[in-house]
């Protein structure tokens, strides 16, 4: 299995058997860093850390040269620089990444209409219906790699397999700048020695629970009694892992590009203890999330918060609402309730609010009464005022002149997450 830095890389020969395959998983290599090098060739070959240079931010991405020192995404920049003191810290340019992403996705769509983007730098493609036009799946994968390099100037890695799960695992192993083909008949043999942590959907906690019971590889998942899997990770995930371990994954490539969540978060200049200040921040972020929901004509059925403490430990909590909403007051109240349930009282450096499980606004109709009617009218009026005069002129009264509880005005680094 690859280590994220190119070690353990496996690639297929040009004449690899792709019998029984139809799914490609294409993943750009160290995408943010690659775009920075594309725009500034003097950075080529250097260990790069993509992140804010103030030391309080986290790593958005890193070049393979930096990853070999142990630098990873979501790691504090200060820690990354201790691991790799020679690294160059480059601020992210997200609009540029989106621009390059659109170029890449257009190349994918020139081969097949069945493209499912997972993020700005990766996508699934179903190429079964275009084989007469372009050739076998492995040939199509090679053509895509060539065009991305020639037309965009960056490299990608491709997994070719019978299912989405195996294709994604294969592309990870092939990184960077490689292709790995897993034929239908080779699927079980390919999966057997892979670590459970490599399975799509197995997070760190699930992996720890499985490994504590001696389940370390996909073969171990196959051999384990279902009762053991269910006790380790719950019945739903246990059933899913048992299916994936046998190479079974019925998920089709989904071309519907529905936004799955909308969120905003803040990183503070200084760590904050004042709970009321933080509650107000959650409400302010909820207002921003709700405004974006209304602009996109969406409602949310799940509200989530993210809390990062001064030691960088991060907690995530979520709740399902009784009714879908795009009202900031309702989202904020849910976020504040989740926050009140966190017992830890250490200083906090980041808070975030996210709306998840989105659905079209009004899709469920109205009940006999509308508890949010008054707030909906107020926030609708705010939307109109913002459209006319700009967001800087409109704010809840409680947010004006806010301080951190010690009399010092706070200037959070706020950013939206798509």
Steps between C-alpha positions, in 0.01 A plus 500: 500500500623850424602725787383830352856597413563260211649218704346161424386622158368229264423552130385278216679412179373650176339168399330433836187287489194724551237232438183566697583863582292808427573753778787749511596700807716794393682693772728799447842468667552747789257725314538831687879472500500398133300809403739724694794345314312540172468874567853538644742246348777614737318299770547171314683237704471695826317377810182711495244555773173656386362701790501838673851596616391626843564165667148472644348359183495140385651342190257499206732289286868418458728399217638147494840641592347629826289189561816289519583689819166400650308816409129429458183694424315638808826506698584833671739698281726551801532123543558452127787750509659315791490181293626674187680827590607554139142501370365802316160613634274617217159659570211320329332648193163327499354687205793382291449140613135520395604634161744215438244251631251613237762437230562149631131413533440621144760250380324220687165597350647500151543122539173406673190681631506271805730703725454526878724767656586426863691825556698753299775246430340158459213330319351166402437423134290217353649422158306186411287676240784676317735207438424488127595864474813510715613143565532289814476652850877489549551669162253773597684546829829548315342751260360698793837508673667620181247776436503628859878529483510651150206741532509594868862432593450287811500125565229265620473142615229260386351184643319272253268238647160336495366707792535848647650372825779303333570775244549754779733269692697433180552867417634564851753220465608628156584852622672705388468506121403136450225265392397176666260259329312237702313258275170352610655158559789648703279705732493263797874432485571873476284582802611219732831646633387863512476658845153574634602867524517505120134406462283787386288612794718362779611793716762498775258403779346214301848380403611502864190303604564241229872470568436458872318178405779380274326610179784671315455407134213460257553125521451526876168676435393209280597247763346681798154396621239762423423533870859610562483762224170631632636530854806684372343755266122460522261293292473742206873546443565134583266391221658749262855386574407135457361585157800710391746238623344256253548748216130584488411867450176569311538879508473651154674817384265780604504801269270711719719777641297583806683708759521275805570764763555870559712627785705783646768495767727744682853481634562759773812713539516391865347198670160571657353383832189721517206267436247777429732654244533161333123446505458834324759396242308181429185701441685739267638208300153344491366822348764482225423133431126571487552790259689272263229236529235753405702632206535145367135414578596220738394391848696295750384205706823462702707759688860427594761693698877477504702603806881506504675551835834664569676161484352446148269223615183535293145397591214466255137475609178486296125482549210419268225763503132416533428711191730625221590869518698783346445732799816619672334527842393135488841382376672715761288364785585145394870589483491662844325197649770272360766732639342498847532120506879514471639465851859597427570861603849555357575802276366476146679612185239413234122462475294397201136444400393280213165416339490142374257265324365778282174486308313740268318771691132432557531141383307367795221756503378696805334367811188644663714775654849637445709556813765681292262740326602813693871428471460414133346843437779674692776314319328550166507875567869474589566318171333786311703759690825315436418476131448879489768631736755219547565257785737733686212731594271234651560309825317377807524754781674246724787474251581871493809591701556145616799427721662180616379537858816681610407828336710435188331510162527177310598479133433141394638355182169388349462287194225302332525130429329348196 
